[in-house]
Amino acid sequence: MQVKKVATYVLVAFVVFYLFTRPAQAAAAVNGVFDGIVQGANQLAVFFTNVLT
């Protein structure tokens, strides 16, 4: 349990460091993740539309 807590703190510290040192790249990474999520949701919508019609 202790290792999980330390790993979480290290990850949060890395994210904060990355945001402050490379904000443009961090924003691009977040946009890429959200674009992937949106694209996946759209593909699921197409799939269910085709299944239900």
CHARMM-style PDB file with segment names, atoms N, HN, CA, C and O in Angstrom:
ATOM      1  N   MET     1       0.831  -1.197   0.000  1.00  0.00      PROA
ATOM      2  CA  MET     1       0.000   0.000   0.000  1.00  0.00      PROA
ATOM      3  C   MET     1       0.873   1.257   0.000  1.00  0.00      PROA
ATOM      4  O   MET     1       0.545   2.241  -0.663  1.00  0.00      PROA
ATOM      5  N   GLN     2       1.970   1.225   0.734  1.00  0.00      PROA
ATOM      6  HN  GLN     2       2.237   0.426   1.272  1.00  0.00      PROA
ATOM      7  CA  GLN     2       2.857   2.379   0.806  1.00  0.00      PROA
ATOM      8  C   GLN     2       3.493   2.677  -0.555  1.00  0.00      PROA
ATOM      9  O   GLN     2       3.658   3.839  -0.926  1.00  0.00      PROA
ATOM     10  N   VAL     3       3.845   1.628  -1.290  1.00  0.00      PROA
ATOM     11  HN  VAL     3       3.711   0.684  -0.989  1.00  0.00      PROA
ATOM     12  CA  VAL     3       4.463   1.818  -2.605  1.00  0.00      PROA
ATOM     13  C   VAL     3       3.483   2.499  -3.555  1.00  0.00      PROA
ATOM     14  O   VAL     3       3.878   3.354  -4.348  1.00  0.00      PROA
ATOM     15  N   LYS     4       2.236   2.132  -3.481  1.00  0.00      PROA
ATOM     16  HN  LYS     4       1.915   1.437  -2.837  1.00  0.00      PROA
ATOM     17  CA  LYS     4       1.211   2.732  -4.336  1.00  0.00      PROA
ATOM     18  C   LYS     4       1.076   4.229  -4.049  1.00  0.00      PROA
ATOM     19  O   LYS     4       0.933   5.030  -4.974  1.00  0.00      PROA
ATOM     20  N   LYS     5       1.119   4.600  -2.788  1.00  0.00      PROA
ATOM     21  HN  LYS     5       1.235   3.950  -2.037  1.00  0.00      PROA
ATOM     22  CA  LYS     5       1.011   5.997  -2.403  1.00  0.00      PROA
ATOM     23  C   LYS     5       2.213   6.796  -2.893  1.00  0.00      PROA
ATOM     24  O   LYS     5       2.052   7.904  -3.404  1.00  0.00      PROA
ATOM     25  N   VAL     6       3.396   6.254  -2.746  1.00  0.00      PROA
ATOM     26  HN  VAL     6       3.527   5.353  -2.331  1.00  0.00      PROA
ATOM     27  CA  VAL     6       4.617   6.930  -3.196  1.00  0.00      PROA
ATOM     28  C   VAL     6       4.599   7.063  -4.721  1.00  0.00      PROA
ATOM     29  O   VAL     6       4.954   8.113  -5.255  1.00  0.00      PROA
ATOM     30  N   ALA     7       4.189   6.007  -5.419  1.00  0.00      PROA
ATOM     31  HN  ALA     7       3.901   5.154  -4.985  1.00  0.00      PROA
ATOM     32  CA  ALA     7       4.123   6.053  -6.881  1.00  0.00      PROA
ATOM     33  C   ALA     7       3.132   7.120  -7.342  1.00  0.00      PROA
ATOM     34  O   ALA     7       3.383   7.813  -8.328  1.00  0.00      PROA
ATOM     35  N   THR     8       2.026   7.254  -6.647  1.00  0.00      PROA
ATOM     36  HN  THR     8       1.822   6.691  -5.847  1.00  0.00      PROA
ATOM     37  CA  THR     8       1.039   8.275  -6.990  1.00  0.00      PROA
ATOM     38  C   THR     8       1.626   9.671  -6.821  1.00  0.00      PROA
ATOM     39  O   THR     8       1.438  10.532  -7.681  1.00  0.00      PROA
ATOM     40  N   TYR     9       2.339   9.902  -5.710  1.00  0.00      PROA
ATOM     41  HN  TYR     9       2.491   9.203  -5.011  1.00  0.00      PROA
ATOM     42  CA  TYR     9       2.958  11.205  -5.478  1.00  0.00      PROA
ATOM     43  C   TYR     9       4.026  11.514  -6.534  1.00  0.00      PROA
ATOM     44  O   TYR     9       4.135  12.651  -6.993  1.00  0.00      PROA
ATOM     45  N   VAL    10       4.804  10.515  -6.912  1.00  0.00      PROA
ATOM     46  HN  VAL    10       4.716   9.592  -6.539  1.00  0.00      PROA
ATOM     47  CA  VAL    10       5.825  10.715  -7.932  1.00  0.00      PROA
ATOM     48  C   VAL    10       5.164  11.052  -9.264  1.00  0.00      PROA
ATOM     49  O   VAL    10       5.628  11.947  -9.972  1.00  0.00      PROA
ATOM     50  N   LEU    11       4.101  10.357  -9.612  1.00  0.00      PROA
ATOM     51  HN  LEU    11       3.725   9.631  -9.037  1.00  0.00      PROA
ATOM     52  CA  LEU    11       3.390  10.625 -10.861  1.00  0.00      PROA
ATOM     53  C   LEU    11       2.805  12.040 -10.877  1.00  0.00      PROA
ATOM     54  O   LEU    11       2.919  12.747 -11.878  1.00  0.00      PROA
ATOM     55  N   VAL    12       2.190  12.445  -9.792  1.00  0.00      PROA
ATOM     56  HN  VAL    12       2.097  11.870  -8.979  1.00  0.00      PROA
ATOM     57  CA  VAL    12       1.615  13.793  -9.707  1.00  0.00      PROA
ATOM     58  C   VAL    12       2.723  14.841  -9.811  1.00  0.00      PROA
ATOM     59  O   VAL    12       2.561  15.852 -10.494  1.00  0.00      PROA
ATOM     60  N   ALA    13       3.836  14.605  -9.142  1.00  0.00      PROA
ATOM     61  HN  ALA    13       3.968  13.783  -8.586  1.00  0.00      PROA
ATOM     62  CA  ALA    13       4.957  15.547  -9.210  1.00  0.00      PROA
ATOM     63  C   ALA    13       5.488  15.649 -10.636  1.00  0.00      PROA
ATOM     64  O   ALA    13       5.811  16.741 -11.104  1.00  0.00      PROA
ATOM     65  N   PHE    14       5.578  14.519 -11.325  1.00  0.00      PROA
ATOM     66  HN  PHE    14       5.316  13.632 -10.945  1.00  0.00      PROA
ATOM     67  CA  PHE    14       6.042  14.535 -12.714  1.00  0.00      PROA
ATOM     68  C   PHE    14       5.085  15.315 -13.593  1.00  0.00      PROA
ATOM     69  O   PHE    14       5.526  16.105 -14.427  1.00  0.00      PROA
ATOM     70  N   VAL    15       3.790  15.114 -13.429  1.00  0.00      PROA
ATOM     71  HN  VAL    15       3.431  14.472 -12.751  1.00  0.00      PROA
ATOM     72  CA  VAL    15       2.795  15.827 -14.244  1.00  0.00      PROA
ATOM     73  C   VAL    15       2.888  17.329 -13.994  1.00  0.00      PROA
ATOM     74  O   VAL    15       2.856  18.115 -14.942  1.00  0.00      PROA
ATOM     75  N   VAL    16       3.002  17.733 -12.745  1.00  0.00      PROA
ATOM     76  HN  VAL    16       3.028  17.095 -11.976  1.00  0.00      PROA
ATOM     77  CA  VAL    16       3.109  19.160 -12.429  1.00  0.00      PROA
ATOM     78  C   VAL    16       4.389  19.737 -13.027  1.00  0.00      PROA
ATOM     79  O   VAL    16       4.369  20.823 -13.606  1.00  0.00      PROA
ATOM     80  N   PHE    17       5.498  19.018 -12.889  1.00  0.00      PROA
ATOM     81  HN  PHE    17       5.514  18.136 -12.418  1.00  0.00      PROA
ATOM     82  CA  PHE    17       6.762  19.462 -13.472  1.00  0.00      PROA
ATOM     83  C   PHE    17       6.640  19.611 -14.986  1.00  0.00      PROA
ATOM     84  O   PHE    17       7.097  20.602 -15.554  1.00  0.00      PROA
ATOM     85  N   TYR    18       6.030  18.637 -15.630  1.00  0.00      PROA
ATOM     86  HN  TYR    18       5.659  17.831 -15.169  1.00  0.00      PROA
ATOM     87  CA  TYR    18       5.854  18.663 -17.088  1.00  0.00      PROA
ATOM     88  C   TYR    18       4.983  19.842 -17.512  1.00  0.00      PROA
ATOM     89  O   TYR    18       5.273  20.501 -18.511  1.00  0.00      PROA
ATOM     90  N   LEU    19       3.917  20.111 -16.756  1.00  0.00      PROA
ATOM     91  HN  LEU    19       3.682  19.576 -15.945  1.00  0.00      PROA
ATOM     92  CA  LEU    19       3.030  21.226 -17.085  1.00  0.00      PROA
ATOM     93  C   LEU    19       3.750  22.563 -17.010  1.00  0.00      PROA
ATOM     94  O   LEU    19       3.516  23.446 -17.834  1.00  0.00      PROA
ATOM     95  N   PHE    20       4.629  22.712 -16.017  1.00  0.00      PROA
ATOM     96  HN  PHE    20       4.819  21.994 -15.347  1.00  0.00      PROA
ATOM     97  CA  PHE    20       5.316  23.990 -15.854  1.00  0.00      PROA
ATOM     98  C   PHE    20       6.521  24.147 -16.777  1.00  0.00      PROA
ATOM     99  O   PHE    20       6.870  25.271 -17.139  1.00  0.00      PROA
ATOM    100  N   THR    21       7.159  23.052 -17.164  1.00  0.00      PROA
ATOM    101  HN  THR    21       6.875  22.139 -16.870  1.00  0.00      PROA
ATOM    102  CA  THR    21       8.344  23.179 -18.005  1.00  0.00      PROA
ATOM    103  C   THR    21       8.020  23.116 -19.494  1.00  0.00      PROA
ATOM    104  O   THR    21       8.742  23.707 -20.297  1.00  0.00      PROA
ATOM    105  N   ARG    22       6.959  22.418 -19.883  1.00  0.00      PROA
ATOM    106  HN  ARG    22       6.373  21.938 -19.231  1.00  0.00      PROA
ATOM    107  CA  ARG    22       6.587  22.276 -21.299  1.00  0.00      PROA
ATOM    108  C   ARG    22       5.068  22.372 -21.453  1.00  0.00      PROA
ATOM    109  O   ARG    22       4.410  21.381 -21.768  1.00  0.00      PROA
ATOM    110  N   PRO    23       4.519  23.559 -21.232  1.00  0.00      PROA
ATOM    111  CA  PRO    23       3.052  23.676 -21.281  1.00  0.00      PROA
ATOM    112  C   PRO    23       2.452  23.424 -22.661  1.00  0.00      PROA
ATOM    113  O   PRO    23       1.352  22.879 -22.756  1.00  0.00      PROA
ATOM    114  N   ALA    24       3.143  23.804 -23.727  1.00  0.00      PROA
ATOM    115  HN  ALA    24       4.036  24.246 -23.651  1.00  0.00      PROA
ATOM    116  CA  ALA    24       2.591  23.593 -25.066  1.00  0.00      PROA
ATOM    117  C   ALA    24       2.517  22.104 -25.396  1.00  0.00      PROA
ATOM    118  O   ALA    24       1.523  21.632 -25.947  1.00  0.00      PROA
ATOM    119  N   GLN    25       3.573  21.368 -25.055  1.00  0.00      PROA
ATOM    120  HN  GLN    25       4.381  21.750 -24.607  1.00  0.00      PROA
ATOM    121  CA  GLN    25       3.573  19.934 -25.310  1.00  0.00      PROA
ATOM    122  C   GLN    25       2.554  19.219 -24.427  1.00  0.00      PROA
ATOM    123  O   GLN    25       1.920  18.258 -24.863  1.00  0.00      PROA
ATOM    124  N   ALA    26       2.393  19.686 -23.184  1.00  0.00      PROA
ATOM    125  HN  ALA    26       2.908  20.467 -22.830  1.00  0.00      PROA
ATOM    126  CA  ALA    26       1.403  19.084 -22.293  1.00  0.00      PROA
ATOM    127  C   ALA    26      -0.007  19.300 -22.838  1.00  0.00      PROA
ATOM    128  O   ALA    26      -0.839  18.393 -22.795  1.00  0.00      PROA
ATOM    129  N   ALA    27      -0.272  20.497 -23.348  1.00  0.00      PROA
ATOM    130  HN  ALA    27       0.404  21.233 -23.383  1.00  0.00      PROA
ATOM    131  CA  ALA    27      -1.587  20.777 -23.927  1.00  0.00      PROA
ATOM    132  C   ALA    27      -1.826  19.914 -25.163  1.00  0.00      PROA
ATOM    133  O   ALA    27      -2.932  19.414 -25.369  1.00  0.00      PROA
ATOM    134  N   ALA    28      -0.802  19.740 -25.976  1.00  0.00      PROA
ATOM    135  HN  ALA    28       0.097  20.146 -25.809  1.00  0.00      PROA
ATOM    136  CA  ALA    28      -0.941  18.899 -27.166  1.00  0.00      PROA
ATOM    137  C   ALA    28      -1.211  17.448 -26.771  1.00  0.00      PROA
ATOM    138  O   ALA    28      -2.008  16.769 -27.419  1.00  0.00      PROA
ATOM    139  N   ALA    29      -0.561  16.974 -25.727  1.00  0.00      PROA
ATOM    140  HN  ALA    29       0.086  17.526 -25.202  1.00  0.00      PROA
ATOM    141  CA  ALA    29      -0.791  15.607 -25.264  1.00  0.00      PROA
ATOM    142  C   ALA    29      -2.217  15.432 -24.765  1.00  0.00      PROA
ATOM    143  O   ALA    29      -2.863  14.429 -25.068  1.00  0.00      PROA
ATOM    144  N   VAL    30      -2.710  16.400 -24.004  1.00  0.00      PROA
ATOM    145  HN  VAL    30      -2.185  17.215 -23.758  1.00  0.00      PROA
ATOM    146  CA  VAL    30      -4.083  16.320 -23.497  1.00  0.00      PROA
ATOM    147  C   VAL    30      -5.077  16.375 -24.649  1.00  0.00      PROA
ATOM    148  O   VAL    30      -6.063  15.639 -24.654  1.00  0.00      PROA
ATOM    149  N   ASN    31      -4.826  17.238 -25.620  1.00  0.00      PROA
ATOM    150  HN  ASN    31      -4.025  17.836 -25.616  1.00  0.00      PROA
ATOM    151  CA  ASN    31      -5.708  17.299 -26.789  1.00  0.00      PROA
ATOM    152  C   ASN    31      -5.713  15.982 -27.540  1.00  0.00      PROA
ATOM    153  O   ASN    31      -6.764  15.536 -28.002  1.00  0.00      PROA
ATOM    154  N   GLY    32      -4.564  15.358 -27.668  1.00  0.00      PROA
ATOM    155  HN  GLY    32      -3.710  15.720 -27.292  1.00  0.00      PROA
ATOM    156  CA  GLY    32      -4.486  14.066 -28.340  1.00  0.00      PROA
ATOM    157  C   GLY    32      -5.282  12.995 -27.617  1.00  0.00      PROA
ATOM    158  O   GLY    32      -5.956  12.180 -28.247  1.00  0.00      PROA
ATOM    159  N   VAL    33      -5.202  12.999 -26.291  1.00  0.00      PROA
ATOM    160  HN  VAL    33      -4.654  13.661 -25.780  1.00  0.00      PROA
ATOM    161  CA  VAL    33      -5.964  12.018 -25.506  1.00  0.00      PROA
ATOM    162  C   VAL    33      -7.461  12.249 -25.685  1.00  0.00      PROA
ATOM    163  O   VAL    33      -8.216  11.302 -25.906  1.00  0.00      PROA
ATOM    164  N   PHE    34      -7.893  13.509 -25.591  1.00  0.00      PROA
ATOM    165  HN  PHE    34      -7.280  14.279 -25.411  1.00  0.00      PROA
ATOM    166  CA  PHE    34      -9.318  13.797 -25.743  1.00  0.00      PROA
ATOM    167  C   PHE    34      -9.799  13.498 -27.158  1.00  0.00      PROA
ATOM    168  O   PHE    34     -10.918  13.018 -27.338  1.00  0.00      PROA
ATOM    169  N   ASP    35      -8.979  13.773 -28.153  1.00  0.00      PROA
ATOM    170  HN  ASP    35      -8.070  14.163 -28.006  1.00  0.00      PROA
ATOM    171  CA  ASP    35      -9.357  13.439 -29.524  1.00  0.00      PROA
ATOM    172  C   ASP    35      -9.537  11.938 -29.687  1.00  0.00      PROA
ATOM    173  O   ASP    35     -10.457  11.484 -30.368  1.00  0.00      PROA
ATOM    174  N   GLY    36      -8.657  11.173 -29.061  1.00  0.00      PROA
ATOM    175  HN  GLY    36      -7.910  11.541 -28.508  1.00  0.00      PROA
ATOM    176  CA  GLY    36      -8.790   9.711 -29.111  1.00  0.00      PROA
ATOM    177  C   GLY    36     -10.057   9.226 -28.435  1.00  0.00      PROA
ATOM    178  O   GLY    36     -10.728   8.323 -28.935  1.00  0.00      PROA
ATOM    179  N   ILE    37     -10.387   9.822 -27.300  1.00  0.00      PROA
ATOM    180  HN  ILE    37      -9.842  10.555 -26.893  1.00  0.00      PROA
ATOM    181  CA  ILE    37     -11.607   9.444 -26.582  1.00  0.00      PROA
ATOM    182  C   ILE    37     -12.840   9.781 -27.420  1.00  0.00      PROA
ATOM    183  O   ILE    37     -13.768   8.978 -27.521  1.00  0.00      PROA
ATOM    184  N   VAL    38     -12.843  10.965 -28.014  1.00  0.00      PROA
ATOM    185  HN  VAL    38     -12.090  11.617 -27.932  1.00  0.00      PROA
ATOM    186  CA  VAL    38     -13.988  11.379 -28.843  1.00  0.00      PROA
ATOM    187  C   VAL    38     -14.127  10.466 -30.052  1.00  0.00      PROA
ATOM    188  O   VAL    38     -15.233  10.057 -30.403  1.00  0.00      PROA
ATOM    189  N   GLN    39     -13.014  10.150 -30.684  1.00  0.00      PROA
ATOM    190  HN  GLN    39     -12.115  10.482 -30.399  1.00  0.00      PROA
ATOM    191  CA  GLN    39     -13.059   9.269 -31.853  1.00  0.00      PROA
ATOM    192  C   GLN    39     -13.569   7.882 -31.464  1.00  0.00      PROA
ATOM    193  O   GLN    39     -14.360   7.285 -32.195  1.00  0.00      PROA
ATOM    194  N   GLY    40     -13.125   7.374 -30.329  1.00  0.00      PROA
ATOM    195  HN  GLY    40     -12.482   7.859 -29.736  1.00  0.00      PROA
ATOM    196  CA  GLY    40     -13.612   6.077 -29.863  1.00  0.00      PROA
ATOM    197  C   GLY    40     -15.105   6.107 -29.564  1.00  0.00      PROA
ATOM    198  O   GLY    40     -15.825   5.164 -29.891  1.00  0.00      PROA
ATOM    199  N   ALA    41     -15.570   7.187 -28.944  1.00  0.00      PROA
ATOM    200  HN  ALA    41     -14.985   7.953 -28.678  1.00  0.00      PROA
ATOM    201  CA  ALA    41     -16.998   7.309 -28.653  1.00  0.00      PROA
ATOM    202  C   ALA    41     -17.808   7.389 -29.939  1.00  0.00      PROA
ATOM    203  O   ALA    41     -18.890   6.809 -30.031  1.00  0.00      PROA
ATOM    204  N   ASN    42     -17.295   8.097 -30.922  1.00  0.00      PROA
ATOM    205  HN  ASN    42     -16.416   8.568 -30.848  1.00  0.00      PROA
ATOM    206  CA  ASN    42     -18.001   8.177 -32.211  1.00  0.00      PROA
ATOM    207  C   ASN    42     -18.074   6.812 -32.879  1.00  0.00      PROA
ATOM    208  O   ASN    42     -19.105   6.457 -33.449  1.00  0.00      PROA
ATOM    209  N   GLN    43     -16.999   6.051 -32.814  1.00  0.00      PROA
ATOM    210  HN  GLN    43     -16.161   6.339 -32.351  1.00  0.00      PROA
ATOM    211  CA  GLN    43     -17.010   4.717 -33.411  1.00  0.00      PROA
ATOM    212  C   GLN    43     -17.994   3.795 -32.691  1.00  0.00      PROA
ATOM    213  O   GLN    43     -18.670   2.990 -33.331  1.00  0.00      PROA
ATOM    214  N   LEU    44     -18.078   3.907 -31.373  1.00  0.00      PROA
ATOM    215  HN  LEU    44     -17.528   4.561 -30.853  1.00  0.00      PROA
ATOM    216  CA  LEU    44     -19.074   3.125 -30.633  1.00  0.00      PROA
ATOM    217  C   LEU    44     -20.492   3.524 -31.027  1.00  0.00      PROA
ATOM    218  O   LEU    44     -21.370   2.671 -31.159  1.00  0.00      PROA
ATOM    219  N   ALA    45     -20.708   4.823 -31.214  1.00  0.00      PROA
ATOM    220  HN  ALA    45     -19.995   5.515 -31.107  1.00  0.00      PROA
ATOM    221  CA  ALA    45     -22.035   5.288 -31.627  1.00  0.00      PROA
ATOM    222  C   ALA    45     -22.399   4.730 -32.996  1.00  0.00      PROA
ATOM    223  O   ALA    45     -23.538   4.315 -33.211  1.00  0.00      PROA
ATOM    224  N   VAL    46     -21.454   4.715 -33.916  1.00  0.00      PROA
ATOM    225  HN  VAL    46     -20.528   5.052 -33.741  1.00  0.00      PROA
ATOM    226  CA  VAL    46     -21.704   4.149 -35.246  1.00  0.00      PROA
ATOM    227  C   VAL    46     -22.018   2.669 -35.124  1.00  0.00      PROA
ATOM    228  O   VAL    46     -22.946   2.178 -35.767  1.00  0.00      PROA
ATOM    229  N   PHE    47     -21.262   1.954 -34.311  1.00  0.00      PROA
ATOM    230  HN  PHE    47     -20.508   2.352 -33.788  1.00  0.00      PROA
ATOM    231  CA  PHE    47     -21.482   0.525 -34.131  1.00  0.00      PROA
ATOM    232  C   PHE    47     -22.888   0.249 -33.599  1.00  0.00      PROA
ATOM    233  O   PHE    47     -23.609  -0.585 -34.146  1.00  0.00      PROA
ATOM    234  N   PHE    48     -23.274   0.949 -32.532  1.00  0.00      PROA
ATOM    235  HN  PHE    48     -22.687   1.626 -32.087  1.00  0.00      PROA
ATOM    236  CA  PHE    48     -24.588   0.695 -31.949  1.00  0.00      PROA
ATOM    237  C   PHE    48     -25.712   1.148 -32.867  1.00  0.00      PROA
ATOM    238  O   PHE    48     -26.785   0.546 -32.872  1.00  0.00      PROA
ATOM    239  N   THR    49     -25.481   2.199 -33.641  1.00  0.00      PROA
ATOM    240  HN  THR    49     -24.609   2.689 -33.636  1.00  0.00      PROA
ATOM    241  CA  THR    49     -26.488   2.617 -34.619  1.00  0.00      PROA
ATOM    242  C   THR    49     -26.706   1.531 -35.657  1.00  0.00      PROA
ATOM    243  O   THR    49     -27.841   1.233 -36.029  1.00  0.00      PROA
ATOM    244  N   ASN    50     -25.613   0.943 -36.124  1.00  0.00      PROA
ATOM    245  HN  ASN    50     -24.691   1.185 -35.822  1.00  0.00      PROA
ATOM    246  CA  ASN    50     -25.739  -0.127 -37.125  1.00  0.00      PROA
ATOM    247  C   ASN    50     -26.349  -1.398 -36.522  1.00  0.00      PROA
ATOM    248  O   ASN    50     -27.075  -2.116 -37.209  1.00  0.00      PROA
ATOM    249  N   VAL    51     -26.068  -1.675 -35.277  1.00  0.00      PROA
ATOM    250  HN  VAL    51     -25.478  -1.091 -34.719  1.00  0.00      PROA
ATOM    251  CA  VAL    51     -26.644  -2.872 -34.636  1.00  0.00      PROA
ATOM    252  C   VAL    51     -28.142  -2.704 -34.427  1.00  0.00      PROA
ATOM    253  O   VAL    51     -28.908  -3.652 -34.604  1.00  0.00      PROA
ATOM    254  N   LEU    52     -28.554  -1.520 -34.056  1.00  0.00      PROA
ATOM    255  HN  LEU    52     -27.932  -0.750 -33.912  1.00  0.00      PROA
ATOM    256  CA  LEU    52     -29.957  -1.307 -33.709  1.00  0.00      PROA
ATOM    257  C   LEU    52     -30.837  -0.978 -34.906  1.00  0.00      PROA
ATOM    258  O   LEU    52     -32.054  -0.884 -34.750  1.00  0.00      PROA
ATOM    259  N   THR    53     -30.276  -0.800 -36.083  1.00  0.00      PROA
ATOM    260  HN  THR    53     -29.287  -0.877 -36.211  1.00  0.00      PROA
ATOM    261  CA  THR    53     -31.114  -0.487 -37.240  1.00  0.00      PROA
ATOM    262  C   THR    53     -31.151  -1.656 -38.205  1.00  0.00      PROA
ATOM    263  OT1 THR    53     -31.809  -1.579 -39.243  1.00  0.00      PROA
TER     264      THR     53
END
